Amino acid sequence: MLPLPNFVRKDRLASRHSALPTRWRQRVHELLGSINDSENPGNPMAEKQIEGDVLLSVRDLHVQFLTGAGLIHAVRGVSYDVWAGEIVALVGESGCGKSVSSLALMGLLHGGDATRISGAASLKGMDYFGLSEEQMRRLRGREIAMVFQEPMTALNPVLTIGIQIMEPMLAHLGYSREKAWNRAVELLTLVGVPDPERRLGLYPHQFSGGMRQRVMIAIALACNPSVIIADEPTTALDVTIQAQILDLLQDLVDELKIGLVLITHNLGLVARYADRVNVMYAGRIVEAGTTSQVLRHPRHQYTAGLLKAVPQLDMPRQELLETIPGQPPSLRALPEGCAFRPRCSAASDKCLEIPALTRSTQDHSDACFHPFKDNGVYPAAGTPEPIKPAISKEALLTVSGLTKHFYLGRGATVRAVENVSFSVPTGGTLGLVGESGCGKTTLARLLLRLEQATAGTFELDGDDLLFKRGQRLKDMRRKIQVVYQDPFTSLNPRHKVADALVEPLLVHKLRKNRREARERVEEALSLVGLPSEMGDRYPHQMSGGQRQRVGIARALVMEPDFIICDEPVSALDVSIQAQIMNLLVELQKKLGLTYLFIAHDLAVVRHISDIVAVMYLGRVVESGRRQELFAEPRHPYTQALLAAVPSFRGLKGEGLSRGPLQGEIPSPLNPPSGCVFHTRCPLATDECRTAVPESRSLTETHKVACVRA
């Protein structure tokens, strides 16, 4: 077997795998021990770039699409450089041209004469756009590679992981199948996938989301490219897995001196990992500079608006987030002059001209006639928010000992939810957080009676819901509604919005006829800030934020008492996310609604929740009021979740941060004995491996299930 690449430092790789099982740690140490410079002189991954080289240079890139509805100018004059050993971030709202510009660089935009690409791109000194399609194909994967946003759609579902990792090495490097297989084992080891020999024979659907993303990174690294473009590589991942993936990419950039283009709308990740930032709006770069300059001293009004809209854990909580009004413009009909003018509070007649990207300092450029001058973008850190009494002493929803087991046959049992208890006060919000697979959505399905509980009880306003049948169950479902993560998949694409919202009113006989139902629908649309004419549109004719507002209106038309919000803002841009969160807060105050808010973004949960419950592998490990849980987390898992959240206060290279939580959540099919978190816990003792900790009260409202808390 080929040894691991020479650039892999033993201490760094050993640290990354310290949380793996003993058998696998021994295997890692065997591989580490085989590293020898003389044994692997021809390994292309051992080649390093020289720090300070310009690897990728893009100049005046334009991308246009000719459609039946007109010409779409998706990218307009984009220019930037990527140097060896640095991470360059492209940020902006969906539709601003981030992904299209990168697909154009990869030569992956097709459409014949309907797609027009102009400009220049230099890859390690080569005229990249001047190459033929065959020459470009030889470079893709070899010199420039891409990590796609959704690995489940990028990976071939009918081919094993091993074949897909080996393919670029067979095509570009001329490796034998045996040599490519051995390298594939090394690559999976490098990106932190345990038991790589066995995993190479598995299919994509047999991997978790985090592991599939690691496989995508392994494929991108297979031929030691000079430049990697990572398109939203962590969007669908939990905060702990996000930290692992980005730390891995950072290590590879540092060691290999590759150039990384990070496409994201998560400004916290930009703060922690990027060296330089390019902010895009409506196809143009409107601000560019070092991470410190752009995030701490933004000059473009759009950049400042994005920063203000982000909820942050290390800032005092505000009742409502600041938002950017309106929606991004259509690329088919851009506004005259500055594209941001219709949404900008500082706009003037001068903005009817198109501002050029000009330098304000050596490392900072912006395209704005009225630069943002107030450096106080972030409110000054104040005293912690005082603990306030609960919104209501009476609980609207009470859950006690709720359990759900899925029996798979042959004695196999998935313990999805295990002995969960909590209550939600009338008019309040319970935030439910935890990694994917911890049981959050299963718990929501139990409350909606879409799954039947194995044990336990839950009551809504004193009414036992567990055993309702027939008409009583139908009446109960009117009182409990849900807002889904992706409204595009939950709305019927063949129904107009008004028809989709009228239907439940008629099914539950809440209105006598369609005319009265339509009037109620228009009221609900007005409540969520949409004009009545939106009811005549189909879902695909609306923006993501508008569709999410329709999803909320769909819940409101039933006049519910309790709404389950299942990741309602995780797929939205920063500015749209702030609008939806403010809307939920305002509706709660106006209508007295009670929410169960499921999310993996702790800053979002902190902003909207009154009470927070943290789940791990089907169990609630800690719960309490928002103020006390975030100010003084006691369970090691809660502490790890909070430590993994990026902060604007500590930019890249500033200060020390705790390492990310290692490993992935165990399978609920075979949970660990004792405390289910002990396999990943840095404080675990022998007692943790044998005894299941009982939930105990630290205060009247703060509970934790940990013997070390």
N, C-alpha and C positions, 0 to 999 in steps of 0.2 A: 504494500500500500504506500502511496505517496505520502510524505510527511506534510504537516501543515505548512502554509506559506511562512517564509522567513520573517515577514514583517509582524506577525502576530506575537505580541509581547505576552510572555507566560503569565505575568501577574494580572494583566488585564483580562485575558481569557479565563483564567482560573477564577477570578472574582466574578465574572459574568455567570459562570456555571456553578457557583458555590451553593446555590439552593437546589441543585438537581439531586436525584437519588444517588446513594452511595455507589451503586454499580456503574452508573453513568459517569460520576466524578472520576472513578478509577480509569474509565476509558479515556476521558479527556486528558488525564495526567500521562497516560501511555502515549497519546498523540503528541502532547507537549514535549515529552522526553525524546521524541524522534526527530525534533527539529535540528537540522544541521545544514549549514550553508553549503557545504560541498555536495550534499546529496541531491539538491534540487536546483541546479544552476539555470535550467531552462524554464522554470515555472513562470509564466507571464504575470501571475499575480504578484510575484516578488519584485517586479519592476516598479519603480517609483517615479512620479512626476517631480520635477524640480520646482520647489515652492517659489512663487513669483512669476511663473509662466502664465500667459493668457491662453487658456485652453479653448474657450469658445467666445467668439466676438460676433454680436448681432448688430446690424446697422440698417435702420430705416425699413423695418419689416412691415409689409402690408399684406393682409389676407382679406379677400373679398369672395362672397358667395353670390352667384347669380341665381335667384329663385323666381318662381312665378309671381311672388308678391313684390318683387323689386330687388335691388342690389343691397346686400348686407355687407357693410364695411366692418368686419369683426376685429381686425387688428390694424391700427393706424400709426405707422411710423415708430415702431418700438425699436429701441437700441439699448444694449447693455453688454457687459463683459463678465466672464466667469474665469477667475484665476485659480491656479492649482492650490489645493489645500484650503478652499473657502466654501462657505455655504451662502448662496444668493437666494433670497426669498422673493417670490412674486405673490403679492397679496391684492385682494379686491373682492367685490361682490361677484356672485355667479353671473356669467354672461359678459364679464368685462374683457375677456380675451386671453386669460391666463393659459388655459388648456389649449386653445386653438393655436396660439403662438408656438407652444411647445410641440404640438403635433405637426405643425408646419416644419419646424426644425428637424423633426425625426423623419420627415418625408412620408407621413402617414395620413395626410389629407388627400382624399381621392374625390373624384367627381368630374374629371375631364375638364372641358372648357368652362364648366360652371364654377370651378374653383380657380381663383387667380392669386398667385403668390409672387410678390416682388420684394426687392431688397437684397441684402448681402449677408452671408454668414460664413465665418471662418472657423474651422475646426483644426486646432493645432497647426495653423498656418495654411491649411488647404482651403481652396474656394469650394465650400461645401455645396452651395446651390448650383455651382457650375458642373457638378458631377452628373453622370448619366444615372438612370434608375438602377442599373446593375451595379455600378460602382458604389452608389449610396447604400444598396442592400448589403454589400460586403462590409460596410462600415457600421451599419446598425447592429448593435449588440457587441461589436468588436471595439469600436472607439467611442460610441455614444449609445447609452442604453436608457430605458425608461421603466420606472416603477409605477404601474397604473393605479388609479384610485380604488377600484373595486376588484380585488384579486379573484373573486369567485367568477366574475365574467371574463377576466383576462386569461385565466387558466383554462386549458382544455379539459372538460369534465370526463372525457372518455380515455384520456391518457394518464398514466401514473405520473407522480411528481418526478420520479427519477428520469423518465424519458424527457420530460420538459426541461429539466435542468441540464441534461446531457446534450440536448439538441444544438444549442449555440456552439458548444465546444466541438461537436462533430462537424458542424457546418463551417466554422470560422478558423478553428485551430488545427483541424485535421487529426484530432485525437482518435485513438482506437477506442472501442466501446469499453474495454476494461479500464483504460486510463481515465476516460470520461466518467465512468462510474465511481472510481476512487476519488476523483476531484469533486464529484457531486457530494460524496460523503463528507469531504473536508469543508465544502461550502456550507452544508447544513450545520456542521459543527461550529463553524465561524459565526453563523447568524443565530446560534442558540437553540437549535432544534434537537431535543434529546433523542437518543436511539435512532441515529440517522440511517443505518443500514436497513432497518425495518421500515422506517417512514418513507424511504424512496420507492417502496412497492405499493404505497397507498395512493388513493385518488383524492382530488381536491376537497370533495365533500366530507372526507374523513378527518379534515383538519379544522381547528378552530379559526376564527377570524384573524387573531394575532399570528398564528402559525402560518396561515396562508400568505399573510403579508411578508413574513420572513422568507417564505419560499420565493416570492416575487423578487425580493432583494437578492437572494442567492442567484436567481437567473440573471439578474442585471449585472452581478459581479463576475459571472462565469468566465468572461473573456478579458477581465481586467480593463474595462473601458476607462477612458480619460474623463468623460463627463457622464453623470447620471442625472436624469430629470425625474424627480419624484412628484407625481401629481396627486396631491391630497393623500399621502400615504397612510395617514392615521385618522381620517375623518370618522370612520365607523368603529373605531377601537376605543376601549376603555382607557381611562386616564393612566392607569398603571402600565398597560401595554403600549400606549402612546410613548411614554417615557422610555420604555425598553427599546422600541423601534428607533426612536430618534437618537438615543444614546449610542445605539449600534451604528447608525449612519454617521454620527459625529466621529466615532472611533475610526471608521473606515476612511473618512475624509482626512483625519489627522495622520493616519499611518500610511495611506497610499498616495496622499497628496492629489486625490482626484478633485474635480470640481462638481459641486452638487447644486442643482437648481431645485429649490423647495417651493412647490406651488401649494398655497394654503390660504384659508381665511381665518385661521386661528392665530391671533396676534400674540397670544401667550407663548406659543411654540416659536414664533419668530423672535421674540425677546430672548428666549433661552438659548436658541441654537444658531440663528443667522448671523453672518458677519455684515452683510449689506442687504438692503431692502429696496425693492421697486414696487411702488403702489400704482395699480392700474385702475382706470375708470373709463368705461365706454371705449375700450380698444386702445387707449393711450396710456403711457406712463406719465402720471401727474406729479409724482415726487419720487426722488431716489437719493440714497445716501447710506451712510453707515447706520447700523441698527440703533446706536446711541443717539445719533442726530435725528433720525426720523421719528423714533418713538418718544424721545424726551423733549425734542424741540420741533414738533411738526409745523410745517409752514402752509401746506395746502389745506383749505377748509375741509375737504373730504377726509383727509388723513386724520385731522383733529376730531371730526365727527365719528369716525370709526373707533378711535381710542376712547372717546367719552361713552360710547354705547356698550362697552365691554364691562360686565360685572366682574369685580376683582375681590378675591378673598382677603387681601391685605389692605383694603380700603374701607372706610366707614360705609355701612349699608345705607342706601337711599331708598325711599319708598318707590320712586319711579326712576327708570333709567332715562338718560338723555338719548334722543333718537335723531336720525336723519330723516326729515320729512320726505314723503313721496316714494317713488320707485325709480330704479335705474332706467334710463331712456331706452327706447327701442333702437336697435342698430340700423333699422330700415329708415328711420326718420329722426336723425339726431337733431338736437336743438341747435340753433344758430350760435356760433361763437363757442364759448366754453360749454362743454357738455354737462357740467355740474351746475350751471347757472340756475336752472329752475328749482333746484333743491338747496341753494346756497343763500344763507341769511345775509351775506356780505356782498351779494351781486350788485353790479351797477351797469350803466350803459356801456362802460368800457368792456364788460364781459361779453358783449356781442361780437367781439373779435376773439380769435383763437389764440390763447397765450402759449408762448414757446417755453420749452423746458430750459430754464436758465439757472446758472449756479449762484447760490447765495453765499456759500463758502466752498472751500476746495473739495470737501466730501459731501456736499449737500446741494441738490438741485430741486426746483419745483416749477410748476406751470400754473401760476396763480397771480392775477393782478392785485389781489387783496390778501396777502399772506396772513396767516393766523399769527397773531403777535402775543397772545396771552400764554405764557409758559406754564401757567397753572392748569394744565389739562387734567391733572390728577388732583382731586381734593386732598388737602393736607391730612396726614394720618392723625386721627383724633383718639379720644378715649373710647374704649369698647362700648358697644351699645348696651345700655342697662337692661337687665332681665326684667321683662314686663309680665304681668299676670296673663294667663291664658285667655284667649279671646272669649271663651265660654267655659263655664264649669260643667256644662252638659255636653256629653259626647253624642254626635249624630251617628257615627259609625263606631261600633265596638267589635273587635276581632279577638277571639280567645282560642288559643291552642289549635289554630288552623293548620291542617296537614294535608299534603297531596302526594301520594305515591303512584307511580305508573308501573304496572306489572307487565313485564315484557315476555313472560314465559320462561320455562327452564330455570325458575328460581331467581331470575334477574329482576331487580326492582330499582327504579329511579326515584330517589327521595328528593323531589323537586322543591317541596315546601315542608318544613319540619317545625311544628309546634310554635307557630308565629302568633304573637299577641300584640295588639296596640289599639289605640282609640284616636279618633279624629274629632276635635271640638267643632261644634256648630259654627259655621262661618269661618273656619280656619283651614289651613293647608298642612298636610303631612307630606314631607318630601321623602321619597324612598330611593336610596342610592345603593350602588354595588356594581360589581363587574358583570359583564354578560354571562349568562348561565347561572346566576345566583338565585333565580327564582322570582324576580320582580314581576315579569310579565305573566308568569303562571299564577302568581298571587292575584293579579288584576283579573285574569280570566276566571278565577274562583269567585271573586266578588261579583262579577258580571253573570255568574252561573253558566258560563260557557264550558266550564269543567266542573265535575262533581267532586267535592272535597272528600278525602278519606276519613278525616276526623276533624273535630273542632266546631265552633259556632261563629256566626257573625250576624250582628243585628244592625238595622238601620232605623234610628229613632225608636228603639225599643222593640221593633218588629223583627222576629227571627226569619231570616231569608233562606236558610240552608235547605229547607224541605218544602218550599213552595212549589206548587204545580199548577198547570193550566192557566186560568184567568188570573189567579193571584200572582203567578210568576210573571205574566204579561204586564200586570199593573206595576209590579216591582221594577221591571226593566224601564218603565217610563221615568221612574224616580232616579235611576242610576244611568248616566250616559258616559260616553267615552270619546276622547279626542285622540286620534291615532297619530303615530309618528309621521307617516307619509300619507297625506290626504289624497295624493294622486292615485294611489292604489286602493284607497277605501271609498272613493267616489266612482260611480258608474260612468265610464267614458262615453256611453251612448245616451246618457240622460243630461238634459240641461240642469243647471244648479237648482233652479226653482223646483223642477220636478222631483229631484232627489230629496229636497227638504219638505216638499208637500206630502210625499208618500207616507212617512211615519205618522203624520198628523191624522191622515185618513185611516190608517191601519188601527191606531189606538182610539179612533173616533173622538179626537180632541176638538175637531171642527166639523161642522155639519156638511160642508161642501167644499169644492176646490177653490171657490172664490174667497171664502173665509180663511181657508188654509193658506192661500197665496198672500193674503193680507198679513197673516202671522209670520210668514216667511220674510216678507219685506221688513217687518218690525225687527226680526232677528238679524237680518243683513245690516240694518241701520245700527243696531247695537254693536256690531263688530266693525263698524266703520266702512261698510261697502254700500254703494248706491244700489237702488232697486233694480236698475237695468242689468246688473251683474247676474241676476237670476236667469237671464236669457242666454247666458254663455255656457259653453261646454268647459269641463275642467282643463282641457289642454289649451284653452284660450286665455288662461289666467296665469299670473306669476305664482311662484312658490309661496310667497307671503299671503297673497289673495286666496290661494287654495286652503291654506291653513286657517284663515279667517272663516272660510266657508265650513271647514270642519268644526270649528267652534260654534258657528251658527247652527249647524246640524244638531249639535247637542243642546243648544239653548231653546230650539223650537219646542222641545218636549217639556219645558219648564221643570227641569230636574231639581232635586235637592242636593245631589252628589255627583261630581264629575271626576272621572279618572282620566288624567292627562298622561298618556304613555309616550314619553320622549317627544313632546310636541314641538320643541324648538331645535332639536339636535341637528336637523338637516338644513337649517336656515342660515343665511348670512348674518353677520354680526348686527347690522343695522335693522334687518327685518326681525331678527330674534328679539331685539329690544322692544320693537313695536308690539309683538305678540305677547311678551311678558307683561308689558304695561297694560295691554288690553285685558289680560286675565285678572290682573290686580284690580282694575277699574270695575270690571264686571262683578267681581266678588264683593266689592264695597257696595255696588248699586243693587245687586240682586240677592245678596246674602248667601252666595254659593259656598259649598264646601268642596275642597279638592283633595285628591290623592295625586301627587305630582311625582311621576317616575322619571328619573334622569341619571346620567352618569357624570354630568358636569356639576361639580360641587359648588362652583361660584353661582351658577343659575339656581341651584337648590337653596343656597343660603339666601339669595335675594328674595325668593318667592315664598319660602316655607316658614311656618310657625313652629312646627315640630319636625324633627328629622329622625328617620330610622335607617340604620346601615345593615344591609343584608350580606351574608356570605354563605354560599353553598346551602341555600334553603333556610338559613336561620337568621334571625335578627340578633346581631352581636352587640349593638349599642343603639340607644335611643335617648332623646332628650329634647328640650327646647333648643331652638336654633342658636341662641346666644351662648348657652353653656356648652353645647356640643362642639361648636366651632372654636370657642375660646379655650376649652380644656378637654380635648378628646382623650379618652382613657384607654380604649381598645387599640392594640398595635395595628390592627387592620385599618381603623379609622385614621390613625396617625399616618399610615403609609399612603392612603388615598390623598390626604391633604398635602403630604410632602411631594407628591407627584404632580401637583397642579402648578403649571408655569406661572411666574410672577413678573410683572413689568419692573418691579423694584430691583431685581437682580438680573441684569442683562448678561449676555454671554461673557464668560470670563471674569465676572465680578463675584467674588465671594465663593463660599463652598455651599453645596446643596447635598442633601441626603440622597443616596442612591435609590433608584427605583425598586419597587417591590419585585423580587425575583420570582421566576416561574409563572405558571398559569394556574387558574382555579382547577382543583381536582375534579374528576368526573363524579357526578352525583350517583352514577351507577355503582361506584366503588369508593365511597367517601372514606377519609382517614378515620381511624379510631380516635376516641377522646375528643379533644377540641379539633374541629374540622380545619382550623387555620394553622395548626401546629407545624405542618409541612413547609410553610412559608414564613413562619414567625421567628424573628431574631431573638425573642425572649423565651422560646419554648423550653420547658423542662420535662422530666419524666412524667410528672403529674399531668401535664397537658396532653401527653400521648395516650393516657389511659382513661382519664375522667372527663366526662362532658360537663363543662362549666355551667352552672345555673345562673340565670339572670338575677343580679342583685342591685338594689337601689343605692346609689351614691347620694342622691338628694331625692326630694319628693317626685321630681320629674325625670331625673337622669339615671338611666339603667345601663348596666354593662354585663356581658357574659364573658368574663376573663378572670382567671385566678391570679393574674399578675397585675391587674389594674388597681 
